Amino acid sequence: MATVIDIASRRVVGWAMADHLRTDLDEQALRNAVAARRPTGGVIFHSDRGCQYTSAQFTHAATALGVTLSVGRTGQCWDKALAESFFATIKTELIDNRSWPSHTALRAAIFDYIEGWYNTRRRHSTLGYLSPTAYETTATTCAA
């Protein structure tokens, strides 16, 4: 699984699943995020220094999508703490709680978890105990 998470709201704005770790997976998550958000510019995608994120394929895709790439410092686990926190949460709250009969069943459960729980109802202490969706709504209302 690959994700794109909004650093301000903690919302999972793009994600993809596959039975491999090739660059196509991460590229699809980024493409899904851009399709969902339709950013007008100024988007920065931060990642670790994994070969998928530093590949020519991913760089070309990001450039075509108008996304600036940023990579973490070598040996600095704090640079990707947000993503690590999300993966720890989804594993604890969903994935590790039972066995999954098929990839299709797991994918459906992850969709329901992200779109029906994590983004819309799960409260985050860093957001003043609002869900990512509520936080974005509040931020948009305050900015208007």
Secondary structure, DSSP 8 states (H G I E B T S, - for coil): -EEEE-TTT--EEEEE--SS-SHHHHHHHHHHHHHHH---S-EEEEE-S-HHHHSHHHHHHHHHHTEEEEE--TT-GGGGHHHHHHHHHHHHHTGGGS--S-HHHHHHHHHHHIIIIITTT--BGGGTSB-HHHHHHHHHHHH-
